[in-house]
Amino acid sequence: MSTINTSDYQTWGAIAKVLHNILYSYPNMPLIAQFKRDELAAFWPELEFSTGEQSGKALLSRYLTQWEGDESQLIELQLDYGQLFFGPGDPKAAPWGSVYTSEGQLLNEISTQNLVSFYKTHGIELSLARNEPVDHLGLILLVLQYLFDELALKPNDTQKVRVCTLLLQQHILPWVGRCLALAELHAKTDFYRGISMLAQVYFAHLGTKFDVIPQTVKLYR
């Protein structure tokens, strides 16, 4: 495995937190205003120095620069989130792993149950504010944030490193690239298109740093 230091874990945890806030819930005025105020695009960490990363940052920057906080902009952004990740109807980039890994493309299938068992085995508990399958990408990012924050404090915790590696190998990387590619393809705003590109870079970067070869899984969308 590549050398990983405390600052790497801090960076990855911070990105996971931002992506969780973006992908798990509908956007709201305070969140986008904070991203604009904090110059999220300008300070987004350079992970790969790739074309995709630079393009994603440029799209995000362009969107936040023109953000004025009016109701019509928020409605447009919420509609984009809905058609990508929530509905009504079948979301274009459904954020649940089992939608990709089960032949019926349904929620709470075998891969979801396997993730529940994985969390139980490794003592990971989720306190959910809403009834949501645990393989929702936003929830997985919350778990990654927790693991990376813990590793930033104890970078030599080999057990948590192993948990991260297995989580990426078995439960995230087999399907997340397809989900985010669909989000990039179908996004109608620069915000979600840019975030989708940056998230793809993020997960690819984690796979490289943890030397993960994703488990081979047939995808159904």
C-alpha positions as CSV (number, residue, x, y, z in Angstrom):
1,M,0.0,0.0,0.0
2,S,1.2,3.5,-0.7
3,T,2.5,5.6,2.1
4,I,-0.4,7.4,3.8
5,N,0.1,10.1,6.4
6,T,-2.1,12.0,8.8
7,S,-2.7,14.9,6.4
8,D,-4.0,12.5,3.7
9,Y,-6.6,11.1,6.2
10,Q,-7.6,14.6,7.2
11,T,-8.1,15.6,3.5
12,W,-10.0,12.5,2.7
13,G,-12.3,12.9,5.7
14,A,-13.0,16.5,4.8
15,I,-13.9,15.6,1.3
16,A,-16.1,12.8,2.5
17,K,-18.0,15.2,4.7
18,V,-18.6,17.7,1.9
19,L,-19.7,15.0,-0.5
20,H,-22.0,13.5,2.2
21,N,-23.7,16.9,2.6
22,I,-24.1,17.3,-1.1
23,L,-25.2,13.8,-2.1
24,Y,-27.4,12.7,0.9
25,S,-29.9,15.5,0.9
26,Y,-31.6,18.1,-1.2
27,P,-29.6,21.3,-1.5
28,N,-30.6,24.3,0.6
29,M,-29.7,28.0,0.7
30,P,-27.4,28.0,3.7
31,L,-25.3,25.1,2.3
32,I,-24.7,26.6,-1.1
33,A,-24.1,30.0,0.4
34,Q,-21.5,28.5,2.7
35,F,-19.8,26.7,-0.3
36,K,-19.7,30.1,-2.1
37,R,-18.4,31.9,0.9
38,D,-15.7,29.3,1.6
39,E,-14.7,29.2,-2.1
40,L,-15.2,25.5,-2.2
41,A,-13.9,25.1,-5.8
42,A,-10.7,27.1,-5.2
43,F,-9.8,25.2,-2.1
44,W,-10.8,21.7,-3.3
45,P,-7.8,19.5,-2.6
46,E,-5.7,18.5,-5.6
47,L,-5.6,14.7,-5.5
48,E,-4.7,13.6,-9.0
49,F,-3.9,16.7,-11.1
50,S,-6.0,15.2,-13.8
51,T,-8.1,16.7,-16.5
52,G,-11.3,15.4,-14.8
53,E,-10.3,17.0,-11.6
54,Q,-9.5,20.4,-13.2
55,S,-12.7,20.3,-15.3
56,G,-14.8,19.4,-12.2
57,K,-13.3,22.3,-10.2
58,A,-13.9,24.7,-13.1
59,L,-17.6,23.7,-13.4
60,L,-18.0,24.0,-9.6
61,S,-16.3,27.4,-9.6
62,R,-18.4,28.7,-12.5
63,Y,-21.6,27.6,-10.7
64,L,-20.8,29.1,-7.4
65,T,-19.5,32.4,-9.0
66,Q,-22.9,33.0,-10.5
67,W,-24.9,31.9,-7.4
68,E,-26.9,34.8,-6.1
69,G,-29.1,32.9,-3.7
70,D,-32.4,33.6,-5.3
71,E,-35.3,31.1,-5.1
72,S,-35.3,30.2,-8.8
73,Q,-31.7,29.1,-8.6
74,L,-32.4,26.9,-5.6
75,I,-35.5,25.4,-7.3
76,E,-33.4,24.6,-10.4
77,L,-30.7,22.9,-8.2
78,Q,-33.3,21.0,-6.2
79,L,-34.9,19.7,-9.4
80,D,-31.5,18.6,-10.6
81,Y,-30.8,16.7,-7.3
82,G,-34.2,15.1,-7.5
83,Q,-33.9,13.8,-11.0
84,L,-30.4,12.5,-10.4
85,F,-30.6,11.0,-6.9
86,F,-34.2,10.9,-5.5
87,G,-37.1,10.9,-7.9
88,P,-40.0,11.1,-8.6
89,G,-39.6,8.1,-10.7
90,D,-36.4,6.2,-11.2
91,P,-33.4,8.5,-10.4
92,K,-31.0,8.9,-13.3
93,A,-28.0,8.2,-11.0
94,A,-29.6,6.1,-8.2
95,P,-27.3,6.4,-5.2
96,W,-28.0,2.9,-3.8
97,G,-25.5,0.2,-4.5
98,S,-28.0,-2.6,-4.9
99,V,-29.6,-0.8,-7.8
100,Y,-26.5,-1.5,-9.7
101,T,-25.5,-4.9,-8.3
102,S,-28.9,-6.7,-8.3
103,E,-30.6,-8.1,-11.5
104,G,-33.9,-6.6,-10.4
105,Q,-32.2,-3.2,-9.8
106,L,-34.0,-3.0,-6.5
107,L,-33.3,-1.6,-3.0
108,N,-32.2,-3.7,0.0
109,E,-30.9,-6.6,-2.1
110,I,-28.1,-9.0,-1.2
111,S,-25.3,-6.4,-1.6
112,T,-27.2,-4.2,0.9
113,Q,-27.5,-7.0,3.4
114,N,-23.8,-7.8,2.9
115,L,-22.9,-4.2,3.8
116,V,-25.1,-4.4,6.9
117,S,-23.3,-7.5,8.0
118,F,-19.9,-5.9,7.2
119,Y,-20.8,-2.9,9.5
120,K,-22.0,-5.2,12.2
121,T,-18.8,-7.3,12.1
122,H,-16.6,-4.2,12.4
123,G,-18.6,-2.4,15.0
124,I,-19.9,0.4,12.7
125,E,-23.3,1.8,13.8
126,L,-25.4,4.3,11.8
127,S,-27.9,6.5,13.5
128,L,-30.3,7.4,10.7
129,A,-32.7,10.4,10.7
130,R,-34.7,8.7,8.0
131,N,-35.5,5.2,6.8
132,E,-32.7,4.7,4.2
133,P,-30.8,1.7,2.9
134,V,-27.3,1.7,4.3
135,D,-25.8,1.4,0.8
136,H,-26.9,5.0,-0.1
137,L,-23.7,6.7,-1.3
138,G,-24.3,9.6,1.1
139,L,-24.3,7.2,4.1
140,I,-21.2,5.4,2.9
141,L,-19.4,8.7,2.7
142,L,-20.4,9.4,6.3
143,V,-18.8,6.1,7.3
144,L,-15.7,7.0,5.3
145,Q,-15.5,10.3,7.1
146,Y,-15.6,8.5,10.4
147,L,-12.9,6.1,9.5
148,F,-10.6,8.7,8.0
149,D,-11.1,11.0,11.0
150,E,-10.2,8.1,13.3
151,L,-7.1,7.3,11.2
152,A,-6.0,10.9,11.2
153,L,-5.7,10.5,15.0
154,K,-4.2,7.0,14.9
155,P,-2.7,6.5,11.4
156,N,-1.0,3.2,12.4
157,D,-4.4,1.6,13.3
158,T,-4.0,-1.4,10.9
159,Q,-7.4,-2.7,11.7
160,K,-9.1,0.5,10.5
161,V,-6.9,0.6,7.5
162,R,-8.1,-3.0,6.7
163,V,-11.7,-2.0,7.2
164,C,-11.3,0.9,4.7
165,T,-9.6,-1.4,2.2
166,L,-12.4,-4.0,2.4
167,L,-15.1,-1.3,2.3
168,L,-13.7,0.1,-0.8
169,Q,-12.9,-3.2,-2.4
170,Q,-16.2,-5.0,-1.7
171,H,-18.9,-2.4,-1.2
172,I,-18.0,0.9,-2.9
173,L,-15.7,0.7,-5.9
174,P,-17.5,-2.1,-7.7
175,W,-20.4,0.3,-8.5
176,V,-19.7,3.9,-7.4
177,G,-17.9,4.8,-10.7
178,R,-21.0,3.8,-12.7
179,C,-23.3,5.8,-10.4
180,L,-21.1,9.0,-10.6
181,A,-20.6,8.6,-14.4
182,L,-24.4,8.6,-14.8
183,A,-24.7,11.6,-12.5
184,E,-22.1,13.4,-14.7
185,L,-23.9,12.4,-17.9
186,H,-27.4,13.5,-16.7
187,A,-26.7,16.5,-14.5
188,K,-28.4,19.6,-15.8
189,T,-26.4,22.0,-13.6
190,D,-22.7,22.7,-13.5
191,F,-22.9,22.1,-9.7
192,Y,-23.8,18.5,-9.8
193,R,-21.8,17.8,-13.0
194,G,-18.7,19.2,-11.4
195,I,-19.3,17.4,-8.1
196,S,-19.8,14.1,-9.9
197,M,-16.5,14.5,-11.7
198,L,-14.7,15.4,-8.5
199,A,-16.2,12.5,-6.7
200,Q,-15.1,10.1,-9.4
201,V,-11.5,11.4,-9.0
202,Y,-11.8,11.0,-5.2
203,F,-12.9,7.4,-5.2
204,A,-10.3,6.5,-7.9
205,H,-7.6,8.2,-5.8
206,L,-8.7,6.2,-2.7
207,G,-8.5,3.0,-4.7
208,T,-5.0,3.8,-5.8
209,K,-3.8,4.9,-2.4
210,F,-5.2,1.7,-0.7
211,D,-4.0,-0.5,-3.6
212,V,-7.5,-1.8,-4.1
213,I,-8.5,-4.1,-6.9
214,P,-12.3,-3.8,-6.8
215,Q,-14.3,-7.0,-6.5
216,T,-15.6,-8.1,-9.8
217,V,-19.4,-7.6,-9.8
218,K,-21.8,-7.7,-12.7
219,L,-23.6,-4.3,-13.0
220,Y,-27.2,-4.1,-14.3
221,R,-27.3,-0.5,-15.2
